[in-house]
Amino acid sequence: MDTPTPAAPDEKTPPQEETLATQSSKEKSASSSPLEVSAERFNTSVARLTVNSIDELHKLVSELQKMQEFLKSEVDSVQRQIDSAVAGINIIVETIGPWKSITVPQSLPSGRNVRAGGPAAAIEQRMRVG
């Protein structure tokens, strides 16, 4: 999309139209038939519409490029958030992992309501043994 842009839309008459209009007036003054005048008007209209369409396409391309940049930045942001969440999950897994290897005491101590197998129970068991 490195093509040169046509005349600015705020100009009253694009260069192609000026050329066609100049040629048109010269041809009209040299005795033109109604068919030639109609053809010339048609050519002028087509040139004007073509320039307008090209301008609109350039605007659309520009908008699409901006949208693409925005979406890329959003994808990058979501990817960073996912990476952060995965890192947090890994920390949790590494923290909880050793708890699986803690042995459950065969009998619960009498007189106390202690959850079997939890970290506090394992610490209390070690204190009794030690």
Buried (B, 14 or more C-beta within 10 A) or exposed (E): EEEEEBBEEEEEEBEBBEEBBEEBEEBEEEEBEEEBEEBBEEBBEEBBEEBEEBBEEBEEEEEEEEEEEEEEEEEEEEEEEEEEEEEEEEEEEEEEEEEEEBEEBEEEEEEEEBEEBEEEBBEBBEEEEE
